[in-house]
């Protein structure tokens, strides 16, 4: 199986764009076990 998942298309709604931009940071935070802290920081920003 050599098929690859295509990159997601840029979202069109402001909320989706925010999540789209934050996604790499959320992945890093989840890897470090700080996902909730990152979400809280994002909501407070």
C-alpha positions as semicolon CSV with decimal commas, in nm:
position;residue;x (nm);y (nm);z (nm)
1;X;0,000;0,000;0,000
2;X;0,176;0,312;-0,121
3;X;-0,122;0,547;-0,140
4;X;-0,073;0,864;0,061
5;X;-0,329;1,083;0,233
6;X;-0,361;1,415;0,044
7;X;-0,311;1,733;0,249
8;X;-0,635;1,885;0,374
9;X;-0,779;2,174;0,177
10;X;-0,758;2,517;0,345
11;X;-1,074;2,568;0,550
12;X;-1,304;2,856;0,464
13;X;-1,456;2,953;0,800
14;X;-1,268;3,169;1,056
15;X;-1,300;2,904;1,327
16;X;-1,177;2,632;1,093
17;X;-0,887;2,852;0,984
18;X;-0,789;2,905;1,347
19;X;-0,791;2,531;1,414
20;X;-0,607;2,468;1,086
21;X;-0,325;2,706;1,189
22;X;-0,307;2,569;1,543
23;X;-0,309;2,202;1,442
24;X;0,073;2,156;1,417
25;X;0,111;2,315;1,760
26;X;-0,163;2,092;1,900
27;X;0,015;1,785;1,764
28;X;0,338;1,894;1,934
29;X;0,156;1,964;2,259
30;X;-0,019;1,628;2,251
31;X;0,316;1,457;2,200
32;X;0,440;1,633;2,513
33;X;0,125;1,565;2,713
34;X;0,036;1,936;2,728
35;X;-0,264;1,931;2,494
36;X;-0,510;2,066;2,752
37;X;-0,273;2,344;2,852
38;X;-0,231;2,444;2,488
39;X;-0,607;2,447;2,433
40;X;-0,658;2,663;2,741
41;X;-0,384;2,902;2,627
42;X;-0,544;2,921;2,282
43;X;-0,886;3,001;2,428
44;X;-0,741;3,274;2,648
45;X;-0,532;3,429;2,370
